[in-house]
Amino acid sequence: MRVCIVYFSQTGNTQKIAQAIQKQMAKAAEDCTLLRLEEADPAVFSNYDLVGFGLPAFYFREPINVTHFFNDLPDQDPAGRPKPFFFFVTHGGTPGDVYSRIDRLAASRGLETLGFFQCLGVDTYPPFADRKPLTAYGHPDQIDLLQAQTFAIDIIHRAGAYLDRGELKKPQIPGNWIARTVAGFFSEQKIRMRMRQHLLPAKNILPEKCTQCGLCVENCPQGIISLNPYPVIDESSCIACYHCHRICPAGAIDCDWRVFKLMAGEYLRPRSKETSPDQIHYI
Ligand SMILES: Cc1cc2nc3c(=O)[nH]c(=O)nc-3n(C[C@H](O)[C@H](O)[C@H](O)COP(=O)(O)O)c2cc1C
């Protein structure tokens, strides 16, 4: 069996799970290829028997670059039987509607979800970055990684049964209908765009601080930042990950999070004097 896993990860949580799954699957499969989303051509899945996708939850759903990957995926079901598929998600504790959305996106491209894995991943989303401890601090931990490996073995068995004998046990997608409806509401394109306009801050480039190091250009998942001579962002394709703002070593991409923090009740959170050890890892 040939397996391909594509994943999107900015702070390494999903990458750790992807690597644990790949390591385990490589022992049982003929080949298990692991690709970052940025280097994966949507056509790549066509060459494999079993395919998987790893992602973080963003705004109660999948990041928009992930939606685009699935939308661009050629139909994986030309012969009439959907290709076996699995996915995994890391999140800060409120994944919202992400599971059923990925299941639906996959089904629309001729992929059959055999199972999915989810676990917490430390949340360094900028407005929450001064929480002590950070949300989901310490995750994914050793137990998460072991569970991911167990999941990998299970998926290999399920894929074998599906490919050889057509056996399929549909997984239960978690969440109750209220959570799904609320999350679905926030996933609506128009509402999301309004949220972007009114709730999420603009990115202000501060030329006096910018050293033109190019880190934001290299690490933008959409490839929409150029230096001219300071960063210029094509906001029309921005996925609002704020990774450029988060990683700028000079603090030259400035965002005012006060409105967002107010709406999120951030100022009502009890403040701890403890400090978290440095735990932010950028990939
Ligand atoms: C822009 C953004 C939005 C996020 N939205 C959510 C969310 O709605 N729910 C949640 O549980 N976690 C959310 N998170 C936290 C991430 O899902 C979590 O930290 C994930 O493990 C990050 O994965 P990575 O390290 O592979 O990039 C968000 C993080 C970012 C950067």
The ligand as a Tripos MOL2 file, in Angstrom:
@<TRIPOS>MOLECULE
LIG
   31    33     1     0     0
SMALL
NO_CHARGES

@<TRIPOS>ATOM
      1 C1         -5.2930   32.0390   13.3030 C.3       1 LIG1
      2 C2         -5.5330   30.9800   14.3490 C.ar      1 LIG1
      3 C3         -6.8220   30.6150   14.6560 C.ar      1 LIG1
      4 C4         -7.0580   29.6040   15.5930 C.ar      1 LIG1
      5 N1         -8.3380   29.2400   15.8590 N.ar      1 LIG1
      6 C5         -8.5800   28.2270   16.7160 C.ar      1 LIG1
      7 C6         -9.9140   27.8020   16.9790 C.ar      1 LIG1
      8 O1        -10.8890   28.3250   16.4300 O.2       1 LIG1
      9 N2        -10.0940   26.7840   17.8540 N.ar      1 LIG1
     10 C7         -9.0520   26.1750   18.4820 C.ar      1 LIG1
     11 O2         -9.2780   25.2500   19.2580 O.2       1 LIG1
     12 N3         -7.7740   26.5480   18.2550 N.ar      1 LIG1
     13 C8         -7.5200   27.5550   17.3830 C.ar      1 LIG1
     14 N4         -6.2290   27.9310   17.1400 N.ar      1 LIG1
     15 C9         -5.1130   27.2010   17.7780 C.3       1 LIG1
     16 C10        -4.4970   26.1730   16.8430 C.3       1 LIG1
     17 O3         -5.4870   25.3670   16.2540 O.3       1 LIG1
     18 C11        -3.5310   25.2530   17.5950 C.3       1 LIG1
     19 O4         -2.6150   25.9760   18.3400 O.3       1 LIG1
     20 C12        -2.8320   24.3050   16.6220 C.3       1 LIG1
     21 O5         -2.2860   23.2400   17.3470 O.3       1 LIG1
     22 C13        -1.7150   24.9960   15.8520 C.3       1 LIG1
     23 O6         -1.1380   24.0280   14.9950 O.3       1 LIG1
     24 P1          0.3310   24.1550   14.3600 P.3       1 LIG1
     25 O7          1.3010   24.2780   15.5160 O.co2     1 LIG1
     26 O8          0.5110   22.8920   13.6320 O.co2     1 LIG1
     27 O9          0.3390   25.3530   13.4900 O.co2     1 LIG1
     28 C14        -5.9740   28.9590   16.2350 C.ar      1 LIG1
     29 C15        -4.6630   29.3520   15.9240 C.ar      1 LIG1
     30 C16        -4.4440   30.3560   14.9860 C.ar      1 LIG1
     31 C17        -3.0310   30.7340   14.6520 C.3       1 LIG1
@<TRIPOS>BOND
     1     1     2 1
     2     2     3 ar
     3     2    30 ar
     4     3     4 ar
     5     4     5 ar
     6     4    28 ar
     7     5     6 ar
     8     6     7 ar
     9     6    13 1
    10     7     8 2
    11     7     9 ar
    12     9    10 ar
    13    10    11 2
    14    10    12 ar
    15    12    13 ar
    16    13    14 ar
    17    14    15 1
    18    14    28 ar
    19    15    16 1
    20    16    17 1
    21    16    18 1
    22    18    19 1
    23    18    20 1
    24    20    21 1
    25    20    22 1
    26    22    23 1
    27    23    24 1
    28    24    25 2
    29    24    26 1
    30    24    27 1
    31    28    29 ar
    32    29    30 ar
    33    30    31 1
@<TRIPOS>SUBSTRUCTURE
     1 LIG1         1 GROUP 0 **** ****
